[in-house]
């Protein structure tokens, strides 16, 4: 009973995860859709196992149409397509990769033809036809024992083309889990055919454990990798206008500082330098930025920094810096290239230290939450 419950949880988890990957703007991509299809296939395989253990095939024979098809044929194909898409290999554009679906199509046609006789009773296959189907079934078994290991091993050779080391490690981990699961299934079939070993209970436990591990690895891997890619793109976007380093900003010498202090307006030289640090050098993206650090760079006291900002802008230093951070996020939201990027990642990469400070500052400055602002500007 507990095992059946765990299987049902794994099936439901797979369906939800697959839908999230397909429908969520954060995860959806040409490569990830094949991973979602692979997860759906795993759910179907587990569903067939649950139906068998519950005796559903005896009470509802038509379910054999679902069970008799060898879904294991299509699982490694989806993984293979996912890997070549993820690594952006040129093979993804070769239409010959569609030939990899032939074994699955073969299994579908063969078993539907057979089940229309034995299960549905739509017609009666003559004895010669049954002999042919028996031979074709042996061919199907041979394909299962050779095609599945071959395609999963072939898929591994493309992982080396991954451009990112973190992505490569994740792909290897995911591939290894799937390879162990599929090779164990092949070994179990061989053991049952040639040695009459009953390792069904072991294989069922392995199937459940492997599936849950694949779900976890897929979600964590996609999420972390997507966030890493988002951060890299956002960092590049925020710093694309960066011309010189923060340390190289010229500061007025002490002989004219007293003169500058006498007139605090928007034309104040220190305020202009502060504006340059924000607009041209994007110092606000540093989440550790403080009034003291800015004062040190400008060569004035922290109190004078606050005084300048307060008189010119009518606001305090923290709100002044946050206004630039919010403007950076607004600019990204309005940029179509960042349509599917995570809002929190935008905020954190713009210099905010937490979701709360980001959302509060954004709402205070714009009158809308980041989500409301994005929806209003779609």
N, C-alpha and C positions, 0 to 999 in steps of 0.2 A: 504493500500500500504506500509506504513512504517513497519507494523507488518510483512508482507510477506518478506520485505527486511531484517529485523532483523532475521527472521527464516532462510533465505538463508545464512546470515552471520554465524549463529550458526551451520548450516549444514557444510558449508565450513570449519569453524574453527575446528569442530570435526574431519573431514577427515584429515586435515593437522596435528592436534595434535596427532591423532592416528598413522599416518605414521611416525611422528617424534619419538614417543615412540617405535615403532617397529623397525625403521631403524637406529636411532641414537645410536652410541656406548655408548654415555653418559647415555642413559635411558634404552636401551634394556636389558631385564632380563626375566627369566622364569615367574616371578610374574607380571611384568608390561605389558606383552603381553595380559594378560586377561583384564587389565584395558583398554588397547587400543581397544580390542574387544567390551568392554562395551560402549566405546565412539562411536565406529562405529555403534553399535546398536541404540544408542540415535539419531545419525544422520539419520538412516533409519526411525525411528519413526517420527522425525520431517519432513523428506521428504514426508512421507505418508500424514502428516497434510497439507503440502504445496500443494501437488497434489490434495487433497480433496478441499481445499479452492479455488484453481484455476480452478476447474471443469475438471481436466485432466482425471478423471475416466470415464466421459461421452464421451469425444472425443477419448480416448484410453482405451477401456474396459479391454484390456489385463493387464493393470497395477493393476487390482484387484488381480492378482496372488501375487503381492508384498504386497498389503494392507491387504488382508484377513488373511494372516498368523499373528498369535499373537506374535509379536516380544517381547512383554513385558515379555513373559515366559523366554526368554534367558538372559535378562538384569541382574536380580538378581543372576543367576547362574554364570555369568562372575564375578560379584562382589564378590560372595562367594569364587570362585576359586582364585581370586586375593588376598583376605584376608588370606586364609589358606596358600598360597604360600609366601606371604609377611611375615607372622609370623612364617614361617617354621614349621607348624604343621604337625605331622605325618600323618594326614588324607589325605594330598596331594598325598601320595603314594598308597592310597586305590582306586582300580579301580571301586569301587562301586559309587564313586562320579559321574561317567559318567551317572549313572541312572538319575541324575538331568536334563539331556537333554531330557528325555522321553516326558514331557509335550509339549516341543517345537516341537519335532518330530511328536507327535500326532496331533498338530495343523497344521503342514505342510502337512501331508498326508491327513487329513480330508478336508482341504480347497482346496488342489489341485484336489482331487477327485470331489469335488463339483463344482469347477470353470471350470473343463474340460467339464462339462455339461452346466452350466448356462452362462459361459463366452465364452469359446472356441467352444462349440458345437461339441466336438469330439464324443460324444455319448449321449444317452438319458437315464437318470436314471428313472426307474419305480417308481410309487407312493409309493410302500413299501420301496424302497431304500431311497426315499426322507424323509419318516417318520423316518427311522433309522438315517439318517444324521442329522435330526432335533434333535433327542434324543442325538446323539453324540455331537452336537453343545452346548446343554445344559450342558453336561458333561464338555466340554471345558470351558464354562463360570464359572462353579463351580470350576474347577481347577485354573482358573485365580484369583478368589476371595479368594482362600485358599492357593494355592501353593506360589504365589508371596509374600504375607505377611510372610508366614512361613519361607521361605528360607532367606529372608532379616533379619528376627529376629534371625534366627539360625546363620547367618554370624556374628552378633554382638558378640556372645559368644566366638568367637575365637580372637577377638581384644586384649583381656587381655593377650594373649600369646606373644604380641609384646615385644621384648627385649629392645627396645629403647623408652624412654618416649616421645621424639619428634615425633617419628614415630607413637606411639600410639595415641597421640593427633590428628595428621593429619588423621589417619585412622578413628577415631571417627567422626571428622568433615565431612569427605567425606561420611562416612556411613550415617550420619544424614541427609545430603542433599538428598542423593539418597532415603533414607527411606521416607522422607517427600514427595518427588516427587511420589514415587510408591504408598504410602498409600493414597495420595490425588487422584490419578487415580482410585484406588479401591473404595474409597468413592464416587467419581463422578459416577462410573458405578452403584453402589448400589442406589444412589439417583435417577439416571435416570430410573432404573428398577422398583423400588418400590414406589417412590414418585413423579415421573414425573417432577422433577426439571430440569431446563435447566441451567446448570452452565458451558456450553461449553466455553464461552468467558473467564471465570475465569480460567478454566483449561488450556486453551491455553496460557494465560499469565504466569501461574505457570510453564508450561512446558518449555517455552522459558527462563524464569528467572532461573529455576532450572538447565537447560542444560548449560547455560553460566556459572553459579556458579560452576557446576561440572567440566567444562573445566578448569576454573581458578584454582580451588582447586587441581585438578589432576596435572596440570603442575607445580604449585608452590610447591606442596608437594613433587613430585618426584624430582624436581630440587634441592630443599633445602636438602632433605634427601640424595640424591646421593652425593652432595658436602660434606655433613657431614661425610658420610661413606668414601669418598675419603680422606678427611683430616685425619681421624682417621688412615686409613691404611698407608698414607704417613708419618704421624708422627711416627708411629711404625717402619716403614722402615728406616727412617732417624736416629732414636735413638736406633736401635737394638744393636749397638755396645757400647752404653753408659755404662761405668763401674762405674765411680765415678762422683760426682757433680763438677760443674764448680768451686765452691768455694774451693774445696779441692785440687786443683792443687798446688803442692809445688813450691815455689819461692826461688831462691837463696838469701842468706842473703846479707846484704849491704857490707860486708867485701870483697866480690869477684866481686861486680858489676863494679867497675872501671876497673878491670882486663879484664872483659868480653867486655867492651866497646872498648878496644884497638884493638880488632880484630873482624870485622863484616864480617863473611862469612856464608855459609850455616850451618856450625857447631856451629855458635853462639848459646850460651845456651838459650838466650831469644827467638831467632828465632825458636829453637827447641821446646821450650815451647809453642810458638804461633802455630806451626804446630800441636802439640799434642792437643791443644784446638780445632783446626779445624777438625783434622782427627779422634780423639777419642771422643771428647766431643761435636762436631757439633755445636759450638757456632754461626756459620754462619746462622743457622736456625732462630735465633732471629732477627726479622726485625728491632728492635730498637738498635741493636749492633752498638757501635761507637768506634772510636779510643781511646777516653778518658776512656771508660769502660775497654777496653783491657789493656790499659796502667796501670790502677789501679790494675787490676788483676796480671799483671806482675811485678808491683812495680817499674815501670820506667815512664819517662815522655811521653806524647803523641808524642812529637817531635821525641823522640828516637825510638818510635814504627815505625813512618813513615820512619825514616832514615834506620832502619834495613830492613824493607820491600823493600824500594827503592833500596838499595845496593844489597841485595841478589836476588831479583826477577826482578829488573829493572822496576817495576811498582809501582803504588801508593796503599795505604791501601784499598781503596774502590774496586779497580779492583781485588786486591788479594783476598778479601773476596768473591766478586762476582764469582771468578773463582771456588771456592768451591761450591757455590750455583749452578752454571751451571753444574759442574761435578755430583752433586747429581741428578739434573733433567735428565742428560744424562743416568745415571745409571738406573733410573726408566723407562725411555723410552725403554731401551734395555731389561728390565725385562718384560717377557710375562705376569706376574701377573698384570701389570699396563697398559696393552694394550688399555683398554677402558677408562682410567682415563683422566680427563680434564687436559690439559697442563697448563692452567693458575693456577689451584689449585696446581699442582706440584710446579710451580714457587713461588707462595705465601707461601706455606708451607716450601719451601726451604730457605725462608728469604727475598725474593724480596718484595718490598712494593707496586708495581703496575704492571699492564700489560706492560706499556711502558718501565719501567726500566728493567723488566724481558726480554722482547723481544730484547731490544737494547743490553743488556749485552750478551745475548745468541748469537746474530748475530755477535757481536764484537769478541767474543772468539772462536766461532766455524765456523764463515763464513756462517752460515745457520740460518734461523728462526727455532723455535721449531717445527713447522709443517713440514718444509722441512727436518729437521733432522729425525723426526719420519717416514716420508714417505720413506726416503732413507734407513732406517734400518728396514723396515718391512720384 
